[in-house]
Amino acid sequence: MRLGGKHSVFVPMTGAPFLRDLDDVRRNPTLDDLAMFHKLSHMMPALHSSR
């Protein structure tokens, strides 16, 4: 696989150390949060890989 210059790959990072919910409360993520993150990133056309 060639990377750099005209060759770019966009992938999500796996898991955040903290999350902020809709009430702006910082908390530790759960496995359910990670599963939802993977589902959402899989649906994004700009990302080439969801894993």
C-alpha positions as CSV (number, residue, x, y, z in Angstrom):
1,M,0.0,0.0,0.0
2,R,1.4,3.4,-1.0
3,L,0.8,6.2,1.5
4,G,1.7,9.9,1.3
5,G,1.5,12.6,-1.4
6,K,-1.5,11.8,-3.6
7,H,-2.1,8.5,-1.7
8,S,-4.1,9.0,1.4
9,V,-6.1,6.6,3.6
10,F,-8.8,7.9,6.0
11,V,-9.6,5.7,8.9
12,P,-11.1,6.3,12.4
13,M,-9.1,5.9,15.5
14,T,-10.3,3.1,17.8
15,G,-11.8,4.3,21.0
16,A,-11.7,7.6,22.8
17,P,-10.2,8.0,26.2
18,F,-13.2,10.1,27.2
19,L,-16.6,11.0,25.7
20,R,-18.9,14.0,26.2
21,D,-22.6,13.3,26.1
22,L,-25.4,15.6,25.0
23,D,-25.5,17.2,28.5
24,D,-21.8,18.1,28.1
25,V,-20.8,15.6,30.8
26,R,-17.4,14.0,30.4
27,R,-17.3,10.3,31.1
28,N,-15.4,7.1,30.3
29,P,-16.6,5.2,27.2
30,T,-18.3,1.8,27.3
31,L,-18.2,-1.1,24.9
32,D,-21.6,0.0,23.7
33,D,-20.1,3.4,22.8
34,L,-17.3,1.7,20.9
35,A,-19.8,-0.4,19.0
36,M,-21.9,2.7,18.1
37,F,-18.7,4.5,17.0
38,H,-17.9,1.6,14.6
39,K,-21.4,1.6,13.2
40,L,-21.3,5.3,12.6
41,S,-17.8,5.3,11.1
42,H,-18.8,2.4,8.8
43,M,-21.6,4.6,7.3
44,M,-19.3,7.5,6.5
45,P,-18.4,7.6,2.8
46,A,-15.2,9.6,3.5
47,L,-13.6,6.8,5.5
48,H,-12.0,3.9,3.7
49,S,-12.0,1.5,6.6
50,S,-14.1,1.2,9.8
51,R,-11.5,-1.1,11.6
